[in-house]
Amino acid sequence: MGELHERRRDRLAARLAAADVDAMLVTRPVNVRYLTGLDSSNAALLVPVGGPAVLATDGRYAGTAALVCPELELVVERRTAETLTSRAAGAGARRLGFEAHDLTVARHADLAALDGDVALAPLPPLVEELRFVKDEDEIVLLAEACAITDRAFDAVLPRLRPGLTERQVAVALERQLVDFGAEGIAFESIVASGPNGAIPHHRPGDRALQPGDLVTMDFGARYAGYHADMTRTVAIGEPAGWQRDVYDLVRAAQQAAVDAAVPDTDVSRVDAAARDLIAAAGHGADFTHGLGHGVGLEIHEAPLMGYGRTGKLMDRVPITAEPGVYLAGRGGVRIEDTLVVRANGPELLTKTTKDLLVL
């Protein structure tokens, strides 16, 4: 993996010259991980335009850093950003770029007060721009996270029955994710039953599943740092006509969005592929969120796909497609897949059936 991370650092360094800086200070933990492989709550990376990068972390992570990225010079200090800023100044850097979206005002003041003739220059999210298109190695890890998610759903599905609470279902899903190899959950799981299904981000509670409920489960595995995201809605007992109608509508809208997710397509057009279908059926006001988002080392990454969002999809960009219809006091339906945009058509990573399962 060392060569992979080195190539990523080289790509970043090539962008720094155009940004008119001598080096960049990377402080966002997820970006440090992307460029080095080190998962740490306290680390920073100095990437010069020319020459090797320098990693700083404290003693808690020094041993891990030596194992994960032995090719890097390692500085063991708790004040990582300050240490590397002084290092850049001592090496003759005159303009040091920093992650303007991460560095706080207070931290910036601390760095500006250090000795040394170096100017701090705010930079746009350059590392996030590199992370937008995934390496095939990343897609392999994301696919495994999704496979674990599929297996967990299949294992829990036969246990769903009236009387089981939303919280019990969520705990069962999360336990299965870990049992099947996840390092943890990708995000706080959502289990919403009956009228709670009308709340897109309902927190699972003590409501017991009841005959006639639609139950929405939105959950995912985190594997080697990569996040899966899948939503399925099932019926407890034979669904009413309106429930089938809404389910069929959301499924058709979700498939339309998946089909539209091809390279060079505006993200707003992918959103519209689902949203227009739902609106034409009279439920436009009941689809209350964006269509989806990118996934990777974070559960929510670029691109964000919704009405009014800008940008284009590209080959090897993983996204979610998750339209929903939410009817206050009655319930809701959401169907979501994680997929990869490909030149030859979308590649679904979550493969669980989207037929309405009646339990």
Secondary structure, 3 states (H helix, E strand, C coil): CHHHHHHHHHHHHHHHHHCCCCEEEECCHHHHHHHHCCCCCCEEEEEECCCCCEEEECHHHHHHHHHHCCCCEEEECCCHHHHHHHHHHHCCCCEEEEECCCCCHHHHHHHHCCCCCCEEEEECCHHHHHHHCCCHHHHHHHHHHHHHHHHHHHHHHHHCCCCCEHHHHHHHHHHHHHHCCCCEECCCCEEEEHHHHHCCCCCCCCCECCCCCEEEEEECEEECCEECCEEEEEECCCCCHHHHHHHHHHHHHHHHHHHHCCCCCEHHHHHHHHHHHHHHCCCHHHCCCCCEEECCCCCCEEEEECCCCCCECCCCEEEEECCEEEECCCEEEECEEEEEECCCCCEECCCCCCCCCEC
